[in-house]
Every structure is written in structure tokens, then in C-alpha cells.
Amino acid sequence: MTSAERFFGLPEVPTTAEAGVPGYAFTSWQGLVAPAGVPLPVINRLNAEIAAILAEPATIERIRLVGNDPSPSSPEAFKARIAADIDKWTKVIDAAKIERI
């Protein structure tokens, strides 16, 4: 498991760090983005409504059936996650000398 925590679907499988590779973490995410300029009250309302849906037991069950775990966050936290991932993968691409197309 490449996340910092063990995967709920395979709790007996150690994380990469537990297996002897500390400092390595990779997780995927899904999210919604909106065009620049959408008013903050609209963004906050959408976030609240989506978070409420993701908290419903039927939604959690359905998402977990495909191997994911819903984890809603704030618009600010999601923006920070995107920025951190761009920074992280830009460094990986540069270090590996991968040609940008």
C-alpha cells in the first residue's frame, strides 16, 4: 500500500513505509473543480452539499465497493493538495529528466 495508512480493504497488507521504504507515499484523489471567478458562497455551498452526500451511509458503501474511501475536505485544503501534487510531480519529472510534451 502506497498510502501513509493501511487500506481498509486489505488491512493485513503493510504500507510502503512499514515494508521498509520510509518517506514514500502516493495516493490518488478525485475532486470537483470550478472555473476561476465562481463566487465563494457558491463554492462553499457546493462543498457543503457534496460533503453531506459523501457522509450518507449508502454513498460511503457504494464508494467503498469500488475500493475508495470518501474523504471530503474544504476548498482550501483541496486547492493545497492540488498545488502540493503539482510541486511533487514536477520535481519527480525534472529529476527523471522526463521530456515534457
Secondary structure, 3 states (H helix, E strand, C coil): CCCCCCCCCCCCCCCCCCCCCCCCCCCCCCCCCCCCCCCHHHHHHHHHHHHHHHCCHHHHHHHHHCCCCCCCCCHHHHHHHHHHHHHHHHHHHHHCCCCCC
